[in-house]
Amino acid sequence: MSVSLTLTGLYVYPVKSLGGYAVSEAEVTARGLRHDRRWLIVDERNRFMTQRQQPELALLLVAPAYNGFLITHRQRPDLLPLFVPFEATPERTLFVTIWDDMAWAWRGTAEADEWLAEALGRPCRLVYMSDMVRRDVEPDLNPEGQLVSFADGYPFLLIGEPALADLNTRLAQPVPMNRFRPNLVFDGGVPYDDDNWENFQIGAVPFRAVRGCGRCVLTTIDQQTATKSPLGDPLRTLATYRKVENSIMFGQNVTGGGTGRLRVGDALTVLSRK
């Protein structure tokens, strides 16, 4: 008897490592959900910034607006909301570094750079990845030549609600799903069954689960306060039962095989297993 699986959450993060927001439907593109992680904050050396080194990025909230989004600071009501369009213009370009990759990017506005520098207390710039930039998923695991935005390494991150529920039974303080920053959330089945998935589809859109997602210190940062858990949870607890070699796994790195639209409530069907 087959298990019923359902897409229960869709999340877009327009700026890497800032807050995201839920949507009821989303367009699938070659690099992930439309508008996901196309913007990036870089430091004065044009190197990417994330909550790993700068936890206060969690205090910058992102909300959708007409043809763009608004960034606000959770603890700074004196800073007026910053509007950022979904796409930049190619007036100014520069090379940026994200992990071991170098990519050229379009500059945002001087106003955005100044707002973020004031919010974060350090020089920084906001940059955009255009459709002309090619950044590939890990070559050894990417026979289809899939692309990725400014996300860490894959266009989609999938997590099951049963896995989070199982983790929370092991924690003194339950944590919400936003600690793990997924794009695709599903319900149904047993915890961690997705470890064995390969090809699956949501609605009529095909996907491939490539490998488990190795988690980092970002999962210990409270997205409401930007403070780290003194005990290292949930990462410490996951390490007791989800460690594979030197990585602590939670969720699946996923590539897409086409385009289309996803809607919360779509059926998820597993087509093949590893």
BELLINPE-V69718 format. One record per pair of residues at least 4 apart in sequence whose C-alpha atoms are under 6 Angstrom apart, sorted by the first residue. I is the first residue (numbers start at 0). J is the second residue. D is the distance in whole Angstrom. If there is no record, write none. Layout:
i=I j=J d=D
i=I j=J d=D
This chain:
i=3 j=187 d=6
i=4 j=186 d=6
i=4 j=187 d=5
i=4 j=267 d=5
i=5 j=185 d=5
i=5 j=186 d=5
i=5 j=264 d=6
i=5 j=265 d=6
i=5 j=266 d=5
i=5 j=267 d=5
i=6 j=184 d=6
i=6 j=185 d=4
i=6 j=263 d=5
i=6 j=264 d=5
i=6 j=265 d=5
i=7 j=184 d=6
i=7 j=185 d=5
i=7 j=263 d=5
i=7 j=264 d=6
i=8 j=183 d=6
i=8 j=184 d=5
i=8 j=263 d=6
i=9 j=21 d=6
i=9 j=22 d=6
i=9 j=182 d=5
i=9 j=183 d=5
i=10 j=20 d=6
i=10 j=21 d=5
i=10 j=182 d=5
i=11 j=19 d=5
i=11 j=20 d=6
i=11 j=35 d=5
i=12 j=19 d=4
i=12 j=35 d=5
i=12 j=36 d=5
i=13 j=34 d=6
i=13 j=35 d=5
i=13 j=36 d=5
i=13 j=37 d=6
i=14 j=36 d=5
i=14 j=38 d=5
i=14 j=39 d=5
i=15 j=36 d=5
i=15 j=39 d=5
i=16 j=49 d=5
i=17 j=56 d=6
i=17 j=57 d=6
i=17 j=59 d=6
i=18 j=60 d=5
i=18 j=61 d=5
i=19 j=61 d=6
i=23 j=262 d=6
i=23 j=263 d=5
i=24 j=261 d=5
i=24 j=262 d=4
i=25 j=260 d=6
i=25 j=261 d=5
i=26 j=32 d=6
i=26 j=33 d=5
i=26 j=259 d=6
i=26 j=260 d=5
i=27 j=31 d=6
i=27 j=32 d=5
i=27 j=258 d=5
i=27 j=259 d=5
i=27 j=260 d=6
i=28 j=32 d=6
i=28 j=33 d=6
i=28 j=258 d=6
i=30 j=146 d=5
i=30 j=147 d=5
i=30 j=148 d=5
i=30 j=154 d=5
i=31 j=154 d=4
i=31 j=155 d=6
i=36 j=149 d=5
i=36 j=150 d=6
i=37 j=127 d=6
i=37 j=128 d=5
i=37 j=148 d=6
i=38 j=126 d=6
i=38 j=127 d=4
i=39 j=125 d=6
i=39 j=126 d=5
i=40 j=48 d=6
i=40 j=124 d=6
i=40 j=125 d=5
i=41 j=45 d=5
i=41 j=46 d=5
i=41 j=47 d=4
i=41 j=48 d=5
i=41 j=123 d=6
i=41 j=124 d=5
i=42 j=46 d=5
i=42 j=123 d=4
i=43 j=123 d=6
i=45 j=95 d=5
i=46 j=95 d=6
i=46 j=96 d=5
i=47 j=97 d=5
i=49 j=53 d=6
i=50 j=54 d=4
i=50 j=56 d=6
i=51 j=217 d=6
i=54 j=225 d=5
i=55 j=225 d=5
i=57 j=222 d=5
i=57 j=225 d=5
i=58 j=72 d=6
i=58 j=73 d=5
i=59 j=71 d=6
i=59 j=72 d=5
i=60 j=70 d=5
i=60 j=71 d=5
i=61 j=69 d=6
i=61 j=70 d=5
i=62 j=68 d=5
i=62 j=69 d=5
i=63 j=68 d=4
i=64 j=68 d=5
i=66 j=84 d=6
i=67 j=83 d=6
i=67 j=84 d=4
i=67 j=85 d=4
i=68 j=82 d=6
i=68 j=83 d=5
i=69 j=80 d=6
i=69 j=81 d=5
i=69 j=82 d=5
i=70 j=80 d=6
i=70 j=81 d=5
i=71 j=80 d=5
i=89 j=105 d=6
i=91 j=105 d=6
i=91 j=106 d=5
i=92 j=104 d=6
i=92 j=105 d=4
i=92 j=106 d=6
i=93 j=103 d=5
i=93 j=104 d=6
i=94 j=102 d=6
i=94 j=103 d=4
i=95 j=101 d=6
i=95 j=102 d=6
i=95 j=103 d=6
i=96 j=100 d=6
i=96 j=101 d=5
i=104 j=126 d=6
i=104 j=127 d=5
i=104 j=128 d=5
i=105 j=126 d=6
i=105 j=127 d=5
i=106 j=126 d=5
i=107 j=125 d=5
i=107 j=126 d=5
i=112 j=124 d=5
i=112 j=125 d=6
i=115 j=119 d=6
i=116 j=120 d=5
i=116 j=121 d=5
i=116 j=122 d=5
i=116 j=123 d=6
i=134 j=146 d=6
i=134 j=147 d=6
i=135 j=146 d=5
i=135 j=147 d=6
i=136 j=145 d=6
i=136 j=146 d=6
i=136 j=147 d=6
i=136 j=152 d=6
i=136 j=153 d=6
i=137 j=141 d=6
i=147 j=153 d=6
i=147 j=154 d=5
i=153 j=252 d=6
i=154 j=254 d=6
i=155 j=182 d=6
i=155 j=253 d=5
i=156 j=181 d=5
i=156 j=182 d=5
i=156 j=251 d=6
i=156 j=252 d=5
i=156 j=253 d=6
i=157 j=181 d=6
i=157 j=183 d=5
i=157 j=184 d=6
i=157 j=250 d=6
i=157 j=251 d=5
i=158 j=184 d=5
i=158 j=250 d=5
i=159 j=184 d=6
i=159 j=185 d=5
i=159 j=186 d=6
i=160 j=186 d=5
i=161 j=190 d=5
i=162 j=190 d=4
i=162 j=191 d=6
i=167 j=173 d=5
i=178 j=218 d=5
i=179 j=218 d=6
i=195 j=272 d=5
i=195 j=273 d=5
i=196 j=272 d=4
i=196 j=273 d=6
i=197 j=207 d=5
i=197 j=208 d=5
i=197 j=271 d=5
i=197 j=272 d=5
i=197 j=273 d=5
i=198 j=206 d=6
i=198 j=207 d=5
i=198 j=270 d=5
i=198 j=271 d=5
i=199 j=206 d=5
i=199 j=268 d=6
i=199 j=269 d=4
i=199 j=270 d=5
i=200 j=204 d=5
i=200 j=205 d=4
i=200 j=206 d=6
i=200 j=267 d=6
i=200 j=268 d=5
i=201 j=266 d=6
i=201 j=267 d=4
i=202 j=265 d=5
i=202 j=266 d=5
i=205 j=256 d=5
i=206 j=254 d=6
i=206 j=255 d=4
i=206 j=256 d=6
i=207 j=253 d=6
i=207 j=254 d=5
i=208 j=253 d=5
i=209 j=252 d=6
i=209 j=253 d=6
i=210 j=251 d=6
i=210 j=252 d=5
i=211 j=248 d=6
i=211 j=250 d=6
i=211 j=251 d=4
i=211 j=252 d=6
i=212 j=248 d=5
i=212 j=249 d=6
i=212 j=250 d=5
i=212 j=251 d=5
i=212 j=252 d=6
i=213 j=246 d=5
i=213 j=247 d=5
i=213 j=248 d=5
i=214 j=247 d=5
i=214 j=248 d=6
i=219 j=227 d=5
i=219 j=228 d=5
i=219 j=231 d=6
i=219 j=232 d=6
i=220 j=225 d=6
i=220 j=226 d=6
i=220 j=227 d=4
i=221 j=225 d=5
i=221 j=226 d=5
i=231 j=235 d=5
i=237 j=241 d=5
i=238 j=242 d=5
i=238 j=247 d=6
i=241 j=247 d=6
i=241 j=248 d=5
i=242 j=246 d=6
i=242 j=247 d=4
